[in-house]
């Protein structure tokens, strides 16, 4: 427990519990997120695999399912629309008939009511493609949910991708980088084989987008390969493809309401919520690297005694505490899918000067969660957050890199997604 009195700690919990009910910030461009405080736990899975990134094939051989909860006892009448985006997630200048057959909206009709939970909610799900949406084009897509008769009131939005599978991407992530050797960084070398797809100018017409562990703040966009070998674009010794190593994600589990799980020190109930109080965290930047098998920032909804966790898992207020000296030039944020990778009030930790700790409370559905603490300079509204301040940077870290290659053919008005792959450092 933190080094301050029980009374002070309970007061901090009460204040944090109120703040945790806020939505995940104002609607921010096209990032995945929730914009209404009653909506919670936005998830994606591909053919039932919750570890898979939200990428499906253009030929319709697989399906993406989007799930979310609304903290109410009655059903809402909701609709959704889907928008095509370019490679950097700006909305494309395409009309609906170029992207879909039919109208660009459909009702959310798949819903179930929670059972046996202290917090009542309705669980909704949307699966695409479906009878209303068949994709004509590859690329980036944004799905937006809104009230049935209020299309301007966006309640949540989800990014996903549709790939043609026409480009084969291979490569590696190594700790032998152009700036250090087995120290703090990892560097990617990639090859994009375009033998199955004719590209007019391989050197100038491709766009490679690489992300690390699903983060958006350090995404790299490469507009030219280092060289071309026949029908392959080679990306080697490119400074933008050098990433900080970071550390393995921290893990915690709230799968039980009666017994503390992984990383949980205490469970309380203060009407109307259960409270999971996590063990106090310490910075890891000065500690030796320790391997842990994680899900690279993802979370899984699970109630340990249920076969239907989507509707039988409860909600609890989870209290995060990080003991360290305050950073003078930066704020500390909780990063992971649990905060939808936003850097705003929904994920910013508050510092208690007297206790010497950062603290934050989030209302989360029972499950197993990955998270980390990132530092973002106060001078930056956006930009790359730092892992070094709290988690440290280690070349041994197993990071998941997502690589997508886009092509805009001459005369076309959109970016095709030719191929997508996952790479892991240390493998």
N, C-alpha and C positions, 0 to 999 in steps of 0.2 A: 504494500500500500504506500501511497505517497507520504512524505514526511510532513503532514499537517493533521490537525485534529479531526476526529470523526465528524464532529458537527460541521466544520468547514467543508469537509469532503462531501457530506450529504447536501449542503447548500449548493456546492458546485454542480452536483448531479442534477439537482432540481432545475437550476438555471440552464444547464446544458440540455436537459430533456425538453424544455420549451423550445430552444433554438433548433433542435434536431427535426422539428416538424416542418421546417421550411422546405419548399421545393428546391430543386437543384439549380436555382438561379434563373435569371431572365433568359428568354429564348435567345440562343447564341448561334447565329448563322446556321450552319447545317450539321453541327455536331450532334451525335446521339445524346439524348437527354430527356428529362421529364420537367414540365413547366407548370404543373399544378400540384399543390401539396397533398391532395387526396390520392394521387397516382404514385405507385411504388413498384419496385422490383421488376425492372425491365430486363428481359432475357431474350437471347436468340439461340437457336440450335438448328443444325442441318441434319435432317434425317435422324433425329433423336440424339445426336451427338452434341453435348453442350461444351465440349472442348474445341469443337470446330469453329473457325472464324466464319462470319456471316457471308459466305461466298457460295453461290450455286452456279450450275452450268446453264448455258443458253439453250441447250437441247432439251431441257426440261427433265433430265434424268434424276434430279434431286429436288428437295423442298426445304424451304426455310420457314421455321415457325418462330413467331415473335409472341412472347407472353408478358403480361403485366397485371397488376392488381389495382383495384380501386377500393379505398377504405370506406365503404358504404355498405348498407344492408340491402339496398335495392339495386337492381340493374340500371345502368345508364344506357341510353341509346346513342351509340357511337358509330362514326364512319371513319374511313381512312382513304387517303389518296397517295399515289406514288409518283415521284418526280425523278427524271433522269438528270444526272449531274456530270460535270466534266471531271477530268483527272484530279483536280485539286478541290473538288466538292462544291464548286459553284454550280448553280442551276443552269442546265443546258438551255439553249434557245430552240427547243423543239416543241412542236405542238403534240397534243396527246395522241392523235391518230398516227403519228410517226412511231410512237413507242408501243401502243397497245391497240388491240381491237376492242371497240366499245368505249364506254364512258370511263373517266378516271376517278371513280369513287366506288366504294362498296361498303355495306354495313358490316359491323363487327357482330357476328351472330353466335360465336362459340364462347360460352361463358359458363362458369360454375360458381356456386356459393361456397364460402368457407364453412368448415364443419368442426365444432368442438374447440374453437379458438376464443381467447379473451378479446382479441381485436377482430371484428367482423369485416370481411372484405369479399369482393367478387373478383374471381380470376378470369381474365380474358385471354384468348389466343387468336392469332391470325396466321394462316399458312399460305405461302405463295411459292410457285404459281398456283392459280386456281381458275375456276370457270370465269371469273371476272377479270383476271389479270394473266395474260400470256405475253411474255416479253418477246418483242421483235428484235431488240437491239441489246448488245452487250454494254458493259460500262458500270459506272457507279449509280446507285439509286438511293433515294431518301423516301421512307414511308412516314407519313404524318397522320396522327389520330386526332379527331376533333369531335365536338358534339354534333349530333345529326343535322341540325339546322344552322350551325355556326361554323362554317369552314375556315373562318379567319382566326378562330380561337384554338390555336394549336396546343394540345395537351401533352403530347410527347412526340418524339421523332426518332427514327432508327436508320442508321446507315447500313447498307448492304451492297454486295457486288454481284454482277452476273458476268461470267467469263465465257469466252468462246473456246478456250482450251486450244488455241491455234499456235501458241508459242510455248516451247518447253524451256523452263528456267532451271538451271542447276548452279551450284556454287558452294561456298563454305564461308564460315565465320571463324576467323582465327585470332589468337592473341598476339601473333607476330605481325605487328602493324608497322606502318611507315613512320610512326612517331615514338613508339616504345616497343619493348619486347617483353612479353609476359609481365606486364605491370598493371596499368589501369584501363586499357582500351581493348576493343575488338574491331576488326576490320573485315568487311565483306568483299569477296571477289565473286562475280556472277557472270554467267554466260546465258544469253537468250538465243535459242535456236529457232529461226524463222523459216525453216525448210518447208513447212506446210502452209505458209502464208506469204504471198508476195507483198513486200514492202518496197515502195518506190525508192526511198532514200533511208537506208538503215541508220546512217550516222546522224541524220538531222530530224527524222520524223518520229522517232520513238521517245516515249517518256517513261522512265523507270521510277516507281515510288516505293520506298522502303520504310517500314515502321518497325520499332522495337517493342515487343510485349504489348502491342495494342495502343501504345501511347501516341498522342497526336502532337505533343509539344516538340518532339525531336524527329518528326518525319522528315525524310530527305527525298527531294525530287531531283533526278538526274536527267538532263535533257540531251546529253551526248555520251556515247560509250567512249572508252579510251581507245578502242580500235575495233575494226570489223574484219572478221575472218570468214570469207565466203558468205553464207547466209546466217552467220552468227554475230551478234553484238557482244563484245567482251567488255566488262566493267572491272578493271583492275587498277590498283594504286590511285584510286580517286579519293581525295581528302574528305569529301562529303560522306563517304561510306565508312568512316571511322566513328565508332560510337563509344561513349563511356561504358565501362563494364557493369557498373551498378553492383547490386547484390541480389541474392535470392529473396523472393518476396517473403514477408512475414505471413504466418498463418494463424487463424483462430476459428473455433467452431462453437456455434450456439445451437447445436442440434438437440440439446436437452434443456428443459426448463426446471429440472429438479436437481441436477448434478452438474457441476462445472466441467465443461469440455476443454479442449486444447486452448491454451492461452487465457482461459477465464479463471479469475480468482474468486469471484463471488456472484451469486444470483439473488436479487431482491425482487419483491413485487410491491409497487406503489401504484395504486389504482389510477389509470386503467392499464398500465404497462408493466411487463416484466423488465428487469434491468440486468444486463450482463456486464459486469465490471471486469475489464481485462486486467491482467497483471501489468504492472508498470513497465513500460519499455525503456530501453537504454540505447543510446547511439551505438552503431556498430562500425563506424569508420576506422576506429583505432584497434579493433579486435581482429584476430586472424579470420580468414575466410572459412566458413563452415557450409558444406554442401547440404541442401535440403531439396527434396523433390516437390516442386510447386506447380501451379497451373498458370503461372505467368500473369497474375493479376486477376484471374477470373474468380467467380464464386458459383457455388452449387446450392440450390435450395434443398434442404433435407430436414425432416423431423425423424429422429432415430427410431420411433415406434410406429411409423406410418408407411404405407405403400402408396399413398396419394399426397405427397408433400406439397404439391402445388396448391391444394385446398385445405390441408390439415396442418401445415406448418404455421406457427403463430408469429406475431411481431413482437420484438423487444427493443428497448433502447440500449444500444451498445456503447460503452464508455471507453474511449481511448485515452491513455495518458502516456506522455513521453517526457522523461526526466532529463533535462539538459539545460545549459545556459542559453539565454535568448540569443538569437541571431540578430546582429545589429543592422544588417542590410537586406534581410529577406524574411518572408513569411514561410511557415511550414504548412504543407498541405498533405492530406490523406489521398493517396493515389491508388487506383485500381478500378475494376469495373463497378465496385460498390459506390463510387462517386461519379461514375461515367466519365472519368478522366477530366473533369472540369476543375479549373482553378478559380474558385469564387467563394462566397460565404458558406456555401454548402459543404465545402471540403477544407476550409481554412481552420487551422488549429488556433485556439486562443491561449495566451501565455498568462500564467498566474505568478506574479513576481514574488509573492510571499512564499508560495509552495515550491517555486523553482521548477514548474512543469508546464508543458503544453497539454491542453486537453480538448477533447471534442466528443460529442455524442451524436449518434446517428440512429434513426429508427430503421431497423433491418429485419428482414424475414429470416426465420431460423435457417441455418445452413452452415456451410464451410466456406470461408472467405480468405482470399489473398489480399494483401495490401502492403504499401510501403510509405515512407515519409520522404517527401521531396521538398526542396527549398527553392522558392521563386523570388528573385530580387524584387523589392518593392518598386523599383524604377521601371519595371516591365509589366505592362498589362498582359502581354502575351510573350511567348518566347520559351526557350528550353529551360526546364527546371533542373536543379542540381541534385544528383544523388550523393555527392561527396560529403555534404554537411552532416548527414545523419547515417545513411546506410553504407557509405563508402563505395569505392570503385575497385573491383577485383576482376582480373582477367579470367579467372576460373568460372565466373558466374555463367550458368546455363540460361541464355536468353533466347527468346523466340523472335525470329525476324520474319516479317511478311514482305514478300516482293511481288509487285504487280507491274506489268508492262502494258502501256497504252499506245494506241496508234490512231492518228487522225489522218485519214486518207485525203488526197487532194480533192477539193470540192465538197467534202463532207463537213457537217456542222456539229459533230460530236466525237468524243474520244471512245474508240473501241477498247475494251479490255481483252487483250489477246491471250494473256496467261497470268497465272497466279501460283505462288508456291510458298511453303514454309521452310525455313532453315533454322537450325539450332547450333549455337556455339558449343564447342567442346564435343561435338558429335561428328 
